[in-house]
Amino acid sequence: MNVLLHTCCSNCAIYPYEILKNKGFQVILFWYNLNIHPYSEYKSRMDSLKKLQNLWNLEVLFEGDYGDFYKFLRLVSGHEKERCEICYRLRLERTAQKAKEMSFSNFTTTLLVSPYQKFDKILHIGKQLGNKYGVNFIDEDFREGFKKAMKTAQELQLYRQKYCGCIYSEAERYINKIEYE
């Protein structure tokens, strides 16, 4: 059994990777994150995943580059209230496509570990895309392991981000209330 695990960052990969590995899956992590902004943040998260890859001898596929964030911005501009769903769909669709290309039976995402993400939206989109591409979406609730993963990340001295990743979430971190038209 194999699974392609969309990976938003090293910290969020820790618990889902352990759970899936313990269930007998061959796990390959997949970095595809066109939402992350600015470049320094993108690089810090990618470098942190590479550090975890080396520490744990993980197989990781890296796809895309920083310039891909223009696609994200074009799709989200004017749809800021729906930006998370757009972002989930972009990243999960590419993961489902990649899983199918690699003849993987399953895919999932580390987004399912974070209590800050829209869990039900991720499940809905993942299942939709699984059906579309003929790849099983593993809809496991990894949130119970979030604190454990953050503790492990701290012990491993991995970079720990302070916002979800996009320019909008960065702004919301520093501005109390933002009104989108």
N, C-alpha and C positions, 0 to 999 in steps of 0.2 A: 504494500500500500504506500502510495506516495502522495505528498501534498505540497503545493506551492503556496508559501506563506507570504502574502504581501506584508512588507515590513516598513512601517512609518519611521521607526527609530530603533536604536539598539535597546533602549530601556523597555519598550513595549514588546520587544521580541522575546525577552527572557522567559516569561511564564508560558506563553503559548507554545514556544519551542519545546520547553521541558515537558509540558502536558502531551503534546502531539508525539514527541519522541517516546515517552513512556507508554503511549497507546500502540506503539509499534509502527508508526509512520516513518517513512524516509522523508525528511523535511528539507526542502530547499527554500531559502529565504529569497525574496524578490523585492529589490529596491526600485520603486517607481513612484516618485513623489514630486510632480510638477507644481505643486502648490507652495512649496517651502520658499520663503522669502525673508530676508535678503540673502545674497550669495554667501555671506559669512555664516549664516544659520544653516543653509543647505550643506555647506562644506563641513561644518562642525558635526552635523547629524550623520552625514555619510562617513566621515572619518571615525566617528564613534562606532558605527556599525562595522567598519573594517577592523577596528580594535577588537570588538567582540568576536568577529569572525576568526581573527588570529588566536585569541585566547581560548576559544572553544572549538577551534578547527571546524567551523561551519562552512557549508556550501552556500554561497550567496551569489545571485545574479544581479548585476547592476545595469539598469536600463535608463536611457534618457540622460539629459544633462540640464544644467541650470537654465539654459535658454528656452527650455520647454515651458517655463512658467508663463510665457506670453499666451500660450494656448489656454491655460487656466484663467488668466486675467480676462481674455476676450470672452470666454464663456460665462464668467461670473459677473462681469461688469453690467450693472443694471439689474442684477438678480442677486444682490447681496444677501437678502433674507433666505434664499435657497442655496447659498454657496456651499454649505456642508454637504448637502445631497448631491450637488453637481460634482464636488470634489470626490466624494465617495465613489460615485458612478465612474468618473474618469479613471481612478486608480484601480478599482475592482474590475472594470471592464478589461483593462489591459492585462490584469492578472489572470482573469478567466481565459482570455485569448492566448496568453503565453502558456497557461496550463494545457490548453487544448493542443497548441503547437508542439508541446513537449510530450504529448500523450499521457499526461497526468490524469489520474482519476478524480483528484480533489484539489480544491483551493480554499483559502480562508485569509483572514487579515488580522494583524496585530491590533487594529483599531478596536477589536472586540474586547480588549483588556482594559481600556481606559474608561473610568467612570465619567469622564468629561465629554465623551462622544455620544452621538445619538444612536444608541444601540439598536432600537427597533428599525430605524431607517437603514442602518447597515445591513441588518438581517434581510430586510425586504429587497434591497438592491442586490445583495449577494445571491439570494435565491433566484431572483429574476434572471440575473446574468448566468447563473449556473444552468438554468433551463435553456437559455438562449444558446449557450456554447456546448451544452452536453457534458458539463463537468460538475461534479457534486460540490456544493458549497457547504463547508463544515460550519455550522451555526452555533458553535460552542460559546458559552458565556465564560470568558476568562477573567472577568472583573474581580473575582474573589482573590486572584493572585496579584493584583495591581500593587499593593503595598509591599508584598514580598519581592516583586520584581524591582521596585524602586530601591529597596534596601540592598539587593544584590548589585544593582547598577552603581550605587554609591560605593559599595565595597570594592567593585572592580574599577572604580574611578572613571566611569563612563560619563560623557557629556550629558548633562540633564537640561533639557530645554525649558523655557519658561512660558511658552504658548504653543498652541496647536501647530502652527506652521505658516499659515498664510498671512498676508499683509493685513487682512481684516482682523484676524485673531490677535496679531501683534498690537494693532491699534487698540483693540478692546481691552487688552491687558493693562494698558497705560491710561486709557480714557474711561471714566466710569460708565458713561452711557452714550451710545451712538445711535442716532436715529437714521435709518435708511429710508429713502423715499420710495 
